[in-house]
């Protein structure tokens, strides 16, 4: 009974020690000076409690050098010992992964705050760090599973034969999971070739959106109306797509205006420049107004170009300028609003009764109560 009490006290002491470390990291003395304190507390608290408790219990349960359990004898003791070892490996793996995520969180948080010209490079590094830590987590989990398997004497005795069979099994699994492996390789290719980054503005399948999540197997695109489009990573390596922020986020937008031939183009050009100078979304760089086409329906097509710092600003700027120019033409030059001209050929006088020579129809002289063509059928009186 004393051995069990020792185990309980030891586990409680380990938990108290972890809690003390957590409180120290959250204190002003350490938490405000060490940038890793916050992420470590946030991610490693529960893994730390579990690892400390299980490690202490495993150490007290098997105190001698032979590795034989002392609290419970026989097969039950061996089963408890193996169970504790498996749980310890799992908890240690959990703690290592969360600690790695806590360290990378510090870097990612700093990269998110980067703006301006360095934002593109910061997003590339964010994408690469995110994928690398997921690959590292997968490798750590595979190693932990291998360590768990080798705690069984039967698996340890197989040795080289197990490794050979694992190689054959790996080939079989690779053939069966070819599409999944292809997606994983495509994800690494996208991340390290800088073709796609987190928060990139892309157009895929005629849908505009931003890259919200990029993993080894799929890409989540956040569309302009808050929908989510989920595509496999291999789609971006096998199909063309538009990346509006490949080198910079600056975008040139265009607005088409269709008006009558009588419109004074130079006056519209002057008004466009005045409106752009007063608009806060224009980046003060590119603008123009050109006559781009004469349409078959008798209208002129004007194209106004304007630049903005990003695609969202360009969209708002285009809508505002379109509304302003339409109101300007309507109020200042109403005669230049779109109109359709119809060329009516002269009427031939040889065709009688066509537009000319037509007489008004004579009024019907039939009695009010007449029917059809007879005119002599009396109206049926209602029954009295």
KELUM-320549 format. One record per residue (C-alpha): residue in one letter; residue number from 1; x, y, z. Coordinates in nm, 3 decimals, padded with zeros to 5 digits. Each point is the difference from the previous one (the first is absolute). Example, Ala and Ser with C-alpha at 12.3 -4.5 7.8 and 13.67 -1.06 7.14 Angstrom:
BEGIN
+--------+-----+---------+---------+---------+
! residu ! num !      xx !      yy !      zz !
+--------+-----+---------+---------+---------+
!      a !   1 !  01.230 ! -00.450 !  00.780 !
!      s !   2 !  00.137 !  00.344 ! -00.066 !
+--------+-----+---------+---------+---------+
END
This chain:
BEGIN
+--------+-----+---------+---------+---------+
! residu ! num !      xx !      yy !      zz !
+--------+-----+---------+---------+---------+
!      x !   1 !  00.000 !  00.000 !  00.000 !
!      x !   2 !  00.290 !  00.233 !  00.070 !
!      x !   3 !  00.127 ! -00.044 ! -00.359 !
!      x !   4 ! -00.335 !  00.111 ! -00.140 !
!      x !   5 !  00.002 !  00.302 !  00.234 !
!      x !   6 !  00.349 !  00.088 ! -00.123 !
!      x !   7 ! -00.126 ! -00.013 ! -00.360 !
!      x !   8 ! -00.300 !  00.222 !  00.075 !
!      x !   9 !  00.209 !  00.254 !  00.188 !
!      x !  10 !  00.263 !  00.001 ! -00.274 !
!      x !  11 ! -00.259 !  00.057 ! -00.273 !
!      x !  12 ! -00.158 !  00.281 !  00.201 !
!      x !  13 !  00.341 !  00.159 !  00.053 !
!      x !  14 !  00.073 ! -00.017 ! -00.374 !
!      x !  15 ! -00.331 !  00.170 ! -00.080 !
!      x !  16 !  00.069 !  00.269 !  00.260 !
!      x !  17 !  00.346 !  00.057 ! -00.152 !
!      x !  18 ! -00.147 !  00.044 ! -00.349 !
!      x !  19 ! -00.259 !  00.242 !  00.139 !
!      x !  20 !  00.276 !  00.198 !  00.169 !
!      x !  21 !  00.189 !  00.024 ! -00.331 !
!      x !  22 ! -00.319 !  00.113 ! -00.174 !
!      x !  23 ! -00.059 !  00.274 !  00.258 !
!      x !  24 !  00.358 !  00.118 ! -00.031 !
!      x !  25 ! -00.032 !  00.022 ! -00.379 !
!      x !  26 ! -00.321 !  00.200 !  00.037 !
!      x !  27 !  00.150 !  00.241 !  00.253 !
!      x !  28 !  00.102 !  00.349 ! -00.100 !
!      x !  29 !  00.363 ! -00.069 !  00.079 !
!      x !  30 !  00.029 ! -00.271 ! -00.268 !
!      x !  31 ! -00.311 !  00.027 ! -00.216 !
!      x !  32 !  00.058 !  00.360 ! -00.108 !
!      x !  33 !  00.371 ! -00.045 ! -00.069 !
!      x !  34 !  00.008 ! -00.344 ! -00.165 !
!      x !  35 ! -00.198 ! -00.010 ! -00.322 !
!      x !  36 ! -00.035 ! -00.380 !  00.009 !
!      x !  37 ! -00.170 ! -00.003 !  00.339 !
!      x !  38 ! -00.351 !  00.069 ! -00.127 !
!      x !  39 ! -00.002 ! -00.257 ! -00.283 !
!      x !  40 !  00.156 ! -00.266 !  00.222 !
!      x !  41 ! -00.263 !  00.050 !  00.271 !
!      x !  42 ! -00.280 !  00.002 ! -00.253 !
!      x !  43 !  00.103 ! -00.316 ! -00.184 !
!      x !  44 !  00.202 ! -00.206 !  00.248 !
!      x !  45 ! -00.199 !  00.019 !  00.324 !
!      x !  46 ! -00.209 ! -00.314 ! -00.038 !
!      x !  47 !  00.270 ! -00.202 ! -00.182 !
!      x !  48 !  00.239 !  00.098 !  00.280 !
!      x !  49 ! -00.240 ! -00.116 !  00.272 !
!      x !  50 ! -00.062 ! -00.331 ! -00.176 !
!      x !  51 !  00.367 ! -00.068 ! -00.074 !
!      x !  52 !  00.113 !  00.086 !  00.353 !
!      x !  53 ! -00.267 ! -00.216 !  00.161 !
!      x !  54 !  00.055 ! -00.303 ! -00.225 !
!      x !  55 !  00.380 !  00.024 !  00.013 !
!      x !  56 ! -00.004 !  00.016 !  00.380 !
!      x !  57 ! -00.242 ! -00.293 !  00.026 !
!      x !  58 !  00.212 ! -00.207 ! -00.241 !
!      x !  59 !  00.320 !  00.080 !  00.192 !
!      x !  60 ! -00.148 ! -00.091 !  00.338 !
!      x !  61 ! -00.169 ! -00.310 ! -00.137 !
!      x !  62 !  00.330 ! -00.141 ! -00.134 !
!      x !  63 !  00.269 !  00.119 !  00.239 !
!      x !  64 !  00.260 ! -00.275 ! -00.044 !
!      x !  65 !  00.251 ! -00.032 ! -00.279 !
!      x !  66 ! -00.138 ! -00.325 ! -00.129 !
!      x !  67 ! -00.316 !  00.172 ! -00.118 !
!      x !  68 ! -00.225 ! -00.241 !  00.187 !
!      x !  69 ! -00.305 !  00.157 !  00.167 !
!      x !  70 !  00.001 ! -00.007 !  00.378 !
!      x !  71 ! -00.353 !  00.107 !  00.092 !
!      x !  72 ! -00.192 ! -00.270 ! -00.187 !
!      x !  73 !  00.146 ! -00.341 ! -00.066 !
!      x !  74 ! -00.066 ! -00.235 ! -00.290 !
!      x !  75 ! -00.157 !  00.057 ! -00.338 !
!      x !  76 ! -00.221 !  00.281 !  00.133 !
!      x !  77 !  00.307 !  00.194 !  00.108 !
!      x !  78 !  00.159 ! -00.048 ! -00.343 !
!      x !  79 ! -00.318 !  00.123 ! -00.170 !
!      x !  80 ! -00.014 !  00.310 !  00.221 !
!      x !  81 !  00.367 !  00.068 ! -00.064 !
!      x !  82 ! -00.045 ! -00.026 ! -00.377 !
!      x !  83 ! -00.311 !  00.218 !  00.013 !
!      x !  84 !  00.185 !  00.269 !  00.195 !
!      x !  85 !  00.287 ! -00.008 ! -00.250 !
!      x !  86 ! -00.239 !  00.039 ! -00.294 !
!      x !  87 ! -00.182 !  00.289 !  00.167 !
!      x !  88 !  00.334 !  00.162 !  00.087 !
!      x !  89 !  00.113 ! -00.014 ! -00.364 !
!      x !  90 ! -00.332 !  00.148 ! -00.112 !
!      x !  91 !  00.014 !  00.282 !  00.257 !
!      x !  92 !  00.362 !  00.080 ! -00.080 !
!      x !  93 ! -00.086 !  00.014 ! -00.373 !
!      x !  94 ! -00.290 !  00.233 !  00.076 !
!      x !  95 !  00.226 !  00.225 !  00.206 !
!      x !  96 !  00.274 !  00.015 ! -00.266 !
!      x !  97 ! -00.246 !  00.087 ! -00.278 !
!      x !  98 ! -00.171 !  00.270 !  00.206 !
!      x !  99 !  00.335 !  00.147 !  00.102 !
!      x ! 100 !  00.105 !  00.016 ! -00.367 !
!      x ! 101 ! -00.328 !  00.169 ! -00.087 !
!      x ! 102 !  00.050 !  00.250 !  00.283 !
!      x ! 103 !  00.343 !  00.097 ! -00.130 !
!      x ! 104 ! -00.123 !  00.043 ! -00.356 !
!      x ! 105 ! -00.305 !  00.195 !  00.119 !
!      x ! 106 !  00.231 !  00.280 !  00.110 !
!      x ! 107 !  00.148 !  00.025 ! -00.349 !
!      x ! 108 ! -00.340 ! -00.024 ! -00.170 !
!      x ! 109 ! -00.150 !  00.272 !  00.219 !
!      x ! 110 !  00.280 !  00.236 ! -00.094 !
!      x ! 111 ! -00.037 ! -00.082 ! -00.370 !
!      x ! 112 ! -00.374 !  00.072 !  00.008 !
!      x ! 113 !  00.071 !  00.354 !  00.119 !
!      x ! 114 !  00.232 !  00.073 ! -00.295 !
!      x ! 115 ! -00.157 !  00.239 ! -00.250 !
!      x ! 116 !  00.103 !  00.197 ! -00.304 !
!      x ! 117 !  00.258 ! -00.121 ! -00.248 !
!      x ! 118 !  00.131 ! -00.272 !  00.233 !
!      x ! 119 ! -00.342 ! -00.161 !  00.035 !
!      x ! 120 !  00.050 ! -00.229 ! -00.302 !
!      x ! 121 !  00.321 ! -00.148 !  00.138 !
!      x ! 122 ! -00.157 ! -00.032 !  00.345 !
!      x ! 123 ! -00.295 ! -00.196 ! -00.142 !
!      x ! 124 !  00.238 ! -00.232 ! -00.183 !
!      x ! 125 !  00.189 ! -00.075 !  00.323 !
!      x ! 126 ! -00.330 ! -00.053 !  00.186 !
!      x ! 127 ! -00.110 ! -00.253 ! -00.260 !
!      x ! 128 !  00.328 ! -00.190 !  00.015 !
!      x ! 129 !  00.012 ! -00.005 !  00.381 !
!      x ! 130 ! -00.358 ! -00.123 !  00.019 !
!      x ! 131 !  00.064 ! -00.290 ! -00.237 !
!      x ! 132 !  00.338 ! -00.091 !  00.149 !
!      x ! 133 ! -00.135 ! -00.025 !  00.353 !
!      x ! 134 ! -00.283 ! -00.222 ! -00.122 !
!      x ! 135 !  00.249 ! -00.227 ! -00.172 !
!      x ! 136 !  00.214 ! -00.002 !  00.315 !
!      x ! 137 ! -00.305 ! -00.089 !  00.210 !
!      x ! 138 ! -00.080 ! -00.289 ! -00.232 !
!      x ! 139 !  00.358 ! -00.129 !  00.024 !
!      x ! 140 ! -00.002 !  00.026 !  00.380 !
!      x ! 141 ! -00.328 ! -00.191 !  00.017 !
!      x ! 142 !  00.137 ! -00.275 ! -00.226 !
!      x ! 143 !  00.313 ! -00.030 !  00.216 !
!      x ! 144 ! -00.216 ! -00.014 !  00.314 !
!      x ! 145 ! -00.213 ! -00.279 ! -00.149 !
!      x ! 146 !  00.317 ! -00.192 ! -00.083 !
!      x ! 147 !  00.124 !  00.044 !  00.357 !
!      x ! 148 ! -00.334 ! -00.127 !  00.130 !
!      x ! 149 !  00.020 ! -00.309 ! -00.219 !
!      x ! 150 !  00.352 ! -00.078 !  00.115 !
!      x ! 151 ! -00.114 ! -00.012 !  00.363 !
!      x ! 152 ! -00.149 ! -00.341 ! -00.082 !
!      x ! 153 !  00.257 ! -00.280 !  00.020 !
!      x ! 154 ! -00.153 ! -00.184 ! -00.296 !
!      x ! 155 !  00.045 !  00.302 ! -00.228 !
!      x ! 156 !  00.354 !  00.061 !  00.130 !
!      x ! 157 !  00.095 ! -00.362 ! -00.073 !
!      x ! 158 ! -00.096 !  00.029 ! -00.366 !
!      x ! 159 !  00.274 !  00.255 ! -00.062 !
!      x ! 160 !  00.123 !  00.014 ! -00.356 !
!      x ! 161 ! -00.284 ! -00.214 ! -00.129 !
!      x ! 162 ! -00.246 !  00.264 !  00.118 !
!      x ! 163 !  00.197 !  00.271 ! -00.177 !
!      x ! 164 !  00.003 ! -00.197 ! -00.323 !
!      x ! 165 ! -00.371 ! -00.068 !  00.017 !
!      x ! 166 ! -00.059 !  00.366 !  00.086 !
!      x ! 167 !  00.183 !  00.096 ! -00.321 !
!      x ! 168 ! -00.221 ! -00.229 ! -00.205 !
!      x ! 169 ! -00.308 !  00.126 !  00.179 !
!      x ! 170 !  00.113 !  00.356 ! -00.065 !
!      x ! 171 !  00.016 ! -00.066 ! -00.373 !
!      x ! 172 ! -00.350 ! -00.150 !  00.005 !
!      x ! 173 ! -00.138 !  00.289 !  00.204 !
!      x ! 174 !  00.173 !  00.250 ! -00.228 !
!      x ! 175 ! -00.168 ! -00.149 ! -00.306 !
!      x ! 176 ! -00.338 ! -00.012 !  00.172 !
!      x ! 177 !  00.027 !  00.357 !  00.133 !
!      x ! 178 !  00.152 !  00.150 ! -00.313 !
!      x ! 179 ! -00.245 !  00.292 ! -00.016 !
!      x ! 180 !  00.053 !  00.087 !  00.368 !
!      x ! 181 !  00.378 ! -00.008 ! -00.036 !
!      x ! 182 ! -00.031 !  00.207 ! -00.316 !
!      x ! 183 ! -00.195 !  00.263 !  00.190 !
!      x ! 184 !  00.261 !  00.009 !  00.275 !
!      x ! 185 !  00.283 !  00.048 ! -00.248 !
!      x ! 186 ! -00.205 !  00.263 ! -00.183 !
!      x ! 187 ! -00.049 !  00.186 !  00.329 !
!      x ! 188 !  00.374 !  00.012 !  00.062 !
!      x ! 189 !  00.057 !  00.106 ! -00.360 !
!      x ! 190 ! -00.245 !  00.289 !  00.028 !
!      x ! 191 !  00.145 !  00.119 !  00.329 !
!      x ! 192 !  00.366 ! -00.003 ! -00.099 !
!      x ! 193 ! -00.044 !  00.112 ! -00.360 !
!      x ! 194 ! -00.179 !  00.314 !  00.126 !
!      x ! 195 ! -00.288 ! -00.060 ! -00.242 !
!      x ! 196 ! -00.262 !  00.024 !  00.275 !
!      x ! 197 !  00.010 !  00.160 !  00.342 !
!      x ! 198 ! -00.234 !  00.058 !  00.288 !
!      x ! 199 ! -00.224 !  00.304 ! -00.052 !
!      x ! 200 !  00.068 !  00.007 ! -00.375 !
!      x ! 201 ! -00.282 !  00.136 ! -00.216 !
!      x ! 202 ! -00.083 ! -00.255 ! -00.269 !
!      x ! 203 ! -00.270 ! -00.067 ! -00.258 !
!      x ! 204 ! -00.087 ! -00.369 ! -00.029 !
!      x ! 205 ! -00.291 ! -00.133 ! -00.206 !
!      x ! 206 ! -00.122 !  00.357 ! -00.051 !
!      x ! 207 ! -00.012 !  00.050 !  00.377 !
!      x ! 208 !  00.193 !  00.283 !  00.171 !
!      x ! 209 !  00.137 ! -00.064 !  00.347 !
!      x ! 210 !  00.295 ! -00.016 !  00.237 !
!      x ! 211 !  00.206 ! -00.299 !  00.107 !
!      x ! 212 ! -00.117 ! -00.061 !  00.355 !
!      x ! 213 !  00.165 ! -00.338 !  00.068 !
!      x ! 214 !  00.270 ! -00.190 ! -00.184 !
!      x ! 215 !  00.078 ! -00.354 !  00.115 !
!      x ! 216 !  00.179 ! -00.296 ! -00.152 !
!      x ! 217 ! -00.321 ! -00.141 ! -00.147 !
!      x ! 218 ! -00.250 !  00.282 ! -00.057 !
!      x ! 219 ! -00.037 !  00.376 ! -00.043 !
!      x ! 220 ! -00.283 !  00.204 !  00.154 !
!      x ! 221 ! -00.102 !  00.306 ! -00.200 !
!      x ! 222 ! -00.206 !  00.267 !  00.179 !
!      x ! 223 ! -00.226 !  00.154 ! -00.262 !
!      x ! 224 ! -00.120 !  00.361 ! -00.007 !
!      x ! 225 ! -00.343 ! -00.098 !  00.141 !
!      x ! 226 !  00.152 ! -00.196 !  00.292 !
!      x ! 227 ! -00.050 ! -00.338 ! -00.165 !
!      x ! 228 !  00.284 ! -00.253 !  00.013 !
!      x ! 229 !  00.127 ! -00.182 ! -00.309 !
!      x ! 230 !  00.206 ! -00.309 !  00.091 !
!      x ! 231 !  00.224 ! -00.140 ! -00.274 !
!      x ! 232 !  00.269 ! -00.270 ! -00.001 !
!      x ! 233 !  00.354 !  00.134 ! -00.017 !
!      x ! 234 !  00.062 ! -00.191 ! -00.323 !
!      x ! 235 ! -00.261 !  00.221 ! -00.170 !
!      x ! 236 !  00.237 !  00.298 !  00.013 !
!      x ! 237 !  00.286 ! -00.196 ! -00.156 !
!      x ! 238 ! -00.214 ! -00.147 ! -00.280 !
!      x ! 239 ! -00.230 !  00.294 ! -00.087 !
!      x ! 240 !  00.061 !  00.368 ! -00.074 !
!      x ! 241 ! -00.115 !  00.261 !  00.249 !
!      x ! 242 !  00.039 !  00.374 !  00.048 !
!      x ! 243 !  00.214 !  00.130 !  00.283 !
!      x ! 244 ! -00.054 !  00.373 !  00.041 !
!      x ! 245 !  00.264 !  00.037 !  00.273 !
!      x ! 246 !  00.282 ! -00.205 ! -00.152 !
!      x ! 247 !  00.246 !  00.292 !  00.004 !
!      x ! 248 ! -00.204 !  00.285 !  00.146 !
!      x ! 249 ! -00.355 !  00.071 !  00.109 !
!      x ! 250 ! -00.042 !  00.304 ! -00.227 !
!      x ! 251 ! -00.285 ! -00.039 ! -00.253 !
!      x ! 252 ! -00.118 !  00.206 ! -00.299 !
!      x ! 253 ! -00.379 !  00.004 ! -00.027 !
!      x ! 254 ! -00.215 !  00.097 ! -00.298 !
!      x ! 255 ! -00.349 !  00.143 ! -00.046 !
!      x ! 256 ! -00.190 ! -00.012 ! -00.331 !
!      x ! 257 ! -00.243 !  00.281 ! -00.085 !
!      x ! 258 ! -00.222 ! -00.018 ! -00.311 !
!      x ! 259 ! -00.133 !  00.337 ! -00.119 !
!      x ! 260 ! -00.124 !  00.179 ! -00.310 !
!      x ! 261 !  00.237 !  00.132 ! -00.266 !
!      x ! 262 ! -00.075 !  00.357 !  00.101 !
!      x ! 263 !  00.174 ! -00.035 !  00.339 !
!      x ! 264 !  00.295 !  00.238 !  00.058 !
!      x ! 265 !  00.276 ! -00.250 !  00.080 !
!      x ! 266 !  00.251 !  00.263 !  00.110 !
!      x ! 267 ! -00.240 !  00.136 !  00.260 !
!      x ! 268 ! -00.061 ! -00.349 !  00.135 !
!      x ! 269 !  00.374 ! -00.056 !  00.017 !
!      x ! 270 !  00.045 !  00.317 !  00.203 !
!      x ! 271 ! -00.283 ! -00.096 !  00.235 !
!      x ! 272 !  00.143 ! -00.350 !  00.047 !
!      x ! 273 !  00.338 !  00.140 !  00.106 !
!      x ! 274 ! -00.166 !  00.243 !  00.240 !
!      x ! 275 ! -00.207 ! -00.278 !  00.157 !
!      x ! 276 !  00.303 ! -00.227 !  00.038 !
!      x ! 277 !  00.209 !  00.269 !  00.168 !
!      x ! 278 ! -00.271 !  00.047 !  00.262 !
!      x ! 279 ! -00.049 ! -00.374 !  00.061 !
!      x ! 280 !  00.202 ! -00.149 !  00.291 !
!      x ! 281 !  00.032 ! -00.346 ! -00.160 !
!      x ! 282 !  00.190 !  00.117 ! -00.308 !
!      x ! 283 !  00.374 ! -00.055 !  00.043 !
!      x ! 284 !  00.087 !  00.311 ! -00.209 !
!      x ! 285 !  00.179 ! -00.202 ! -00.268 !
!      x ! 286 ! -00.190 ! -00.123 ! -00.307 !
!      x ! 287 ! -00.314 !  00.131 ! -00.168 !
!      x ! 288 ! -00.135 !  00.061 ! -00.350 !
!      x ! 289 ! -00.322 !  00.028 ! -00.200 !
!      x ! 290 ! -00.003 ! -00.142 ! -00.352 !
!      x ! 291 ! -00.252 ! -00.064 ! -00.275 !
!      x ! 292 !  00.048 ! -00.372 ! -00.047 !
!      x ! 293 ! -00.277 ! -00.095 ! -00.243 !
!      x ! 294 ! -00.294 !  00.109 ! -00.213 !
!      x ! 295 ! -00.283 ! -00.242 !  00.062 !
!      x ! 296 ! -00.239 ! -00.129 ! -00.270 !
!      x ! 297 ! -00.298 !  00.153 !  00.184 !
!      x ! 298 !  00.130 !  00.352 ! -00.060 !
!      x ! 299 !  00.174 !  00.064 !  00.334 !
!      x ! 300 !  00.356 !  00.085 !  00.100 !
!      x ! 301 !  00.182 ! -00.215 !  00.253 !
!      x ! 302 !  00.221 !  00.193 !  00.242 !
!      x ! 303 !  00.245 ! -00.177 !  00.232 !
!      x ! 304 !  00.122 !  00.169 !  00.315 !
!      x ! 305 !  00.311 ! -00.149 !  00.165 !
!      x ! 306 !  00.102 !  00.066 !  00.360 !
!      x ! 307 !  00.249 ! -00.161 !  00.238 !
!      x ! 308 ! -00.037 ! -00.091 !  00.366 !
!      x ! 309 !  00.219 ! -00.152 !  00.269 !
!      x ! 310 ! -00.186 ! -00.334 !  00.008 !
!      x ! 311 ! -00.287 ! -00.182 ! -00.165 !
!      x ! 312 ! -00.258 !  00.082 !  00.267 !
!      x ! 313 !  00.077 !  00.373 ! -00.027 !
!      x ! 314 ! -00.008 ! -00.026 ! -00.380 !
!      x ! 315 ! -00.350 ! -00.149 !  00.010 !
!      x ! 316 ! -00.138 !  00.276 !  00.223 !
!      x ! 317 !  00.176 !  00.264 ! -00.208 !
!      x ! 318 ! -00.149 ! -00.135 ! -00.324 !
!      x ! 319 ! -00.352 ! -00.002 !  00.141 !
!      x ! 320 !  00.031 !  00.356 !  00.131 !
!      x ! 321 !  00.147 !  00.137 ! -00.324 !
!      x ! 322 ! -00.261 ! -00.177 ! -00.212 !
!      x ! 323 ! -00.279 !  00.151 !  00.209 !
!      x ! 324 !  00.159 !  00.344 ! -00.016 !
!      x ! 325 !  00.051 ! -00.002 ! -00.377 !
!      x ! 326 ! -00.353 ! -00.123 ! -00.068 !
!      x ! 327 ! -00.142 !  00.283 !  00.212 !
!      x ! 328 !  00.230 !  00.251 ! -00.172 !
!      x ! 329 ! -00.115 ! -00.096 ! -00.349 !
!      x ! 330 ! -00.365 ! -00.009 !  00.108 !
!      x ! 331 !  00.009 !  00.343 !  00.164 !
!      x ! 332 !  00.237 !  00.192 ! -00.230 !
!      x ! 333 ! -00.049 ! -00.166 ! -00.336 !
!      x ! 334 ! -00.340 ! -00.168 ! -00.007 !
!      x ! 335 !  00.000 !  00.011 ! -00.381 !
!      x ! 336 !  00.301 ! -00.237 !  00.006 !
!      x ! 337 ! -00.176 ! -00.274 !  00.192 !
!      x ! 338 ! -00.028 ! -00.331 ! -00.186 !
!      x ! 339 ! -00.266 !  00.008 ! -00.268 !
!      x ! 340 ! -00.088 ! -00.235 ! -00.283 !
!      x ! 341 ! -00.055 !  00.139 ! -00.350 !
!      x ! 342 ! -00.240 ! -00.169 ! -00.240 !
!      x ! 343 !  00.022 !  00.063 ! -00.373 !
!      x ! 344 ! -00.357 ! -00.025 ! -00.140 !
!      x ! 345 ! -00.012 ! -00.049 ! -00.380 !
!      x ! 346 ! -00.244 !  00.219 ! -00.199 !
!      x ! 347 ! -00.350 ! -00.144 ! -00.040 !
!      x ! 348 ! -00.089 ! -00.115 ! -00.350 !
!      x ! 349 ! -00.311 !  00.171 ! -00.142 !
!      x ! 350 ! -00.077 ! -00.298 ! -00.226 !
!      x ! 351 ! -00.122 ! -00.206 !  00.295 !
!      x ! 352 ! -00.350 !  00.115 !  00.082 !
!      x ! 353 ! -00.108 !  00.018 !  00.358 !
!      x ! 354 !  00.355 ! -00.001 !  00.144 !
!      x ! 355 !  00.041 !  00.298 !  00.228 !
!      x ! 356 ! -00.164 !  00.219 ! -00.265 !
!      x ! 357 ! -00.349 ! -00.018 ! -00.136 !
!      x ! 358 ! -00.125 ! -00.185 !  00.307 !
!      x ! 359 ! -00.344 !  00.109 !  00.117 !
!      x ! 360 ! -00.140 ! -00.023 !  00.344 !
!      x ! 361 ! -00.229 ! -00.292 !  00.058 !
!      x ! 362 ! -00.364 !  00.082 ! -00.002 !
!      x ! 363 ! -00.174 ! -00.027 !  00.334 !
!      x ! 364 ! -00.199 ! -00.313 !  00.065 !
!      x ! 365 ! -00.369 !  00.074 ! -00.050 !
!      x ! 366 ! -00.120 ! -00.321 !  00.152 !
!      x ! 367 ! -00.223 !  00.017 !  00.305 !
!      x ! 368 !  00.164 ! -00.027 !  00.333 !
!      x ! 369 ! -00.147 ! -00.333 !  00.076 !
!      x ! 370 !  00.087 ! -00.164 ! -00.332 !
!      x ! 371 !  00.214 ! -00.311 ! -00.014 !
!      x ! 372 !  00.255 ! -00.114 ! -00.250 !
!      x ! 373 ! -00.087 !  00.094 ! -00.357 !
!      x ! 374 ! -00.377 ! -00.048 !  00.006 !
!      x ! 375 ! -00.090 !  00.316 !  00.181 !
!      x ! 376 ! -00.363 ! -00.107 !  00.026 !
!      x ! 377 !  00.023 ! -00.239 !  00.290 !
!      x ! 378 ! -00.153 !  00.161 !  00.308 !
!      x ! 379 !  00.188 !  00.012 !  00.325 !
!      x ! 380 ! -00.117 ! -00.259 !  00.250 !
!      x ! 381 ! -00.189 !  00.167 !  00.279 !
!      x ! 382 !  00.066 ! -00.117 !  00.358 !
!      x ! 383 ! -00.276 ! -00.214 !  00.148 !
!      x ! 384 ! -00.256 !  00.188 !  00.203 !
+--------+-----+---------+---------+---------+
END
